[in-house]
Amino acid sequence: MWPVAQSGERAADRAYHLLRREIVAGTIPAGSHLAEAELATQYELSRTPIRESLRRLQSEGLVEVIPHRGARVVDWNSFDVEGIYDLRALVEGFVARRAATRLSPGQVDHLESLCVQMEELTARADFADVETMSGFAFLNDQFHGGVAEASGADYVIPARNVLVVLP
């Protein structure tokens, strides 16, 4: 349920969306080596868009690129995760305070709809199912992204987007 590549998008964007989805969903586990040639074959792309997508994922903190050795999925330790959640709480609190005074009725309806969808999903959820968890994560991201957008703090959204996908 995470967004995947769209037809007509650039090859590098396609590679980025496909690879990011697999990393975030845990299909490609932390510590995994990411070989450009193998990814190019798997996604039916040349190595150039794969290389570009790896650099983009590196800027988000999901991948570590090691010169002359390739790339690997970052493996987070508990200290890293705790710090990221502390930062995320600060950012989410900031955007929620701003959004509370700026939400339009349409935005409120949209956020309520997302909450209902998440409640329905959790009521019948198999939490061991990767697709179910991906669907919940997608709805949760849409909810928090909607709050961030309603805050009017456009300068915070890129930082929020990076913090959300980290463990």
N, C-alpha and C positions, 0 to 999 in steps of 0.2 A: 504494500500500500504506500510505500515511500515513492516519491516521484522518480520516475526513470527517464531515460533518454526519450526525447520527442523527435518525431520525424522532422527532417529539415534543419536540425540544429548542427552546429559545427562538430566535427569529429572529436575535437578535444573536449567539448562540453559533454558529448555523448559518453566518452570514456570516463570523464569526471563523475557524471551522475551514476553510471553503472558501478564503477569501482567504489565510490563513496557509499552507495547503498549496501554493497556487500560487506564493507568494513563496519559500518554502523550497525548492521543487523547481526554481525558476528559470524557471517558466512566465511569471511576471511578472518581468522582469529589473530589476536594480538601476537606480535613477534613473527608473523609470517613473512617470508621473503617474497618480494614482488618483482619478478623478472619481467622486464619490458617486452622481450620477445614472446614469452608465454602469454602475457596479457594481450599483446597485439594479435596473436593467433586466436585467443579466446573471444575477443571482442570484434574480430575481423576488421582491424584497423592497422595503420602503419605505426611504427614506433614513435613517430613525432607527436601525435596527439596523446599517446600514452605517457610520454615523458612530460608533456605540458600538464596533464591531469595530475601526475605525481607531484609536480612542483606546487600545484594549487592545493592538493591535499596536505602537502608539507606545511604550507602557509597557515592551514587550519589546525595544525598540530596532530593530524591523524596518521601521517606517514613521516618517516625519517629517511631522507635520501643520503646515502653514504657514497661519496665520490669513488668511482672506479669499482664499486661493489654492488650497486643497485639500491633498492629501497626495501624497507620493511615497515609493517604496521606497528605503530607505537604501542608499547606495553606499559600501561600506567600502574604505578604503585599506589598504595593507599594514601600516602602523603600527597601525591599529585591530585588524586581524586578529591580529597578533603579540601584542598586549596581551591580547586575548580568549583566545587559546590559552594564554598564561601563567596567566591566572586560572583557566581551565578545568582546567589541569594541577594547580593547587593544590587546587581543589575535588574533582576526581576522586581525587587521592591521599588526601585526608582521608577521603572516604567509603569508599574501598577499604580503608584501614587499619581503620576501624571495622567494616566489613562482614566482614572476614576473621575476626573473633572472634565474630560474631553470626549468620552464615549457618546456616539450618536445612537439613536434608537435602533438603527439598522445594525450597527456593530454589536450592540447588546444582544439582539436577536441571533446574530451569527454565533457569538460566543456561547449563548445558551444552547443553541443547536449542537455545537461541538460537545458541550458537556453531556447532553442527552445521548449523543452517539457513543461517548466514552462509557457512560453508565450502562448502556445496553450491551456494549462489547464486554465489559467486565462481568456483567450478570451471567453471560453464557460462555465466558472465556475459558480456554484451555491454555493456561499460562506457560505450558511447556511447548506450545506450538509457536514456531518462529514467525509464521505469517500473522498470527493473532497479535503477538507482541509488536511486530512491525506496524500493524494497523493501529494499535493503541498509541505507539510512539509517534506515528504520523499525526493522529488527531491531537495528541497532547502538544506537539510542536506547532500545529496550526492554531491551537488555542493561545498558547503563549506568544506566538508570532503576531496574532491578532491584537493581543493586549499591547505588545510593543509598538505595533503600527498605530494603534489608537492613541498612544502617548504623545505622538507628534515629535518624538525625539529620534529623528531619522539617523542622527549621528551615532546612536547607540545600537541600532539594529545589526550592523555587521559584527560588532563585538558579541552581542547576544547570540547571534547565529553560530558563531564559532564555539562559544561556551556550551551551548545546548547539545552539540553533537559529541563533545568530549565525554568521556565515561561518566 
